Amino acid sequence: MANTKSAAKRARQTERRSLRNRSVLTRIRTLSKRASAAGGKPADITALLSAIDKAAKRGIIHRNAGNRRKARFARARAIKT
């Protein structure tokens, strides 16, 4: 429980941001499953890479984490093909 007005405001802001960030991360997970599927469409792959870049740009995931996710996805695609 917040003791000051500013602490209460920060708690509200954190709650809003957490919900927004959670939805972005869930979308990335969904897109990665869809893109990794047997018949991964090029549109799904593009959407995944774009979502990862946007999340990294906004600070939802760390920049290096975004690069790592993209590299792992590309490596997995190369092995399958």
N, C-alpha and C positions, 0 to 999 in steps of 0.2 A: 504494500500500500504506500502510495506516494505521500510524503509529508509536506511538500510545498507545491505551489501552483506550477512552477516550472517542471518539477519532477512528474507531476500528473500529465502535463502536456507532452513531455518526452515519452511517457508510457503510451499515450495515445498514438503518437507518431510512430513509435516502434511497432505497435500492433498493426497499424495500417501497412507499414513497409513490409512487415513479416508476411502478411497475407499476400501482398503483391509479389514478393520474392518467391514465396512458396508456389504460386501459380506458374511463375516463369520456370522454375525448376521442374515442376511436374510436366510442363509442356516439353521441356528439353528431353526428359526421360521418355515420354510418349513418342516424340519424334525419332529418338534414337532407336527405339524398338521397331518402329515402323520402317525406318531406313535400313535397319539391319536384317529385316525379314528377307526371305528367300527372293522375292521379286521386288526388291527395293526400287521404287521409281526414282528417276533423276530429280523430280520435283520434291520428293520427300528428303532426299539427300541435301538439296539446296536449302530447303526450309530448316533442316537441322543445323547446318553450318551457319546460316544466318542467325538463327535463334541463339546459338552459342556465342557468336560475335557480339550480338546485341546485349546479352546478359553480361559479358565481360566488359563491354563499354560502359554499361550502367553501374558496374560494381557489384552486381548480384553474385557473380562468381569472379574469382581472381583472374587476372589476365593470363597468367601462366596455366591456371587450371583449364581455361578455355582452350588454349593452345594444346594442352595435353589431351584433352578430350577429342579434339579434332584429329590429332596425330594418331591416337589409338583407333579411332574409327577408320581412318584412312588405311592404317596397317591391317586391320581386320578385313577391310574390303579387298585389299591387295591379295591377301592370303586366300580368300574365297574364290577370287577370279582366276 
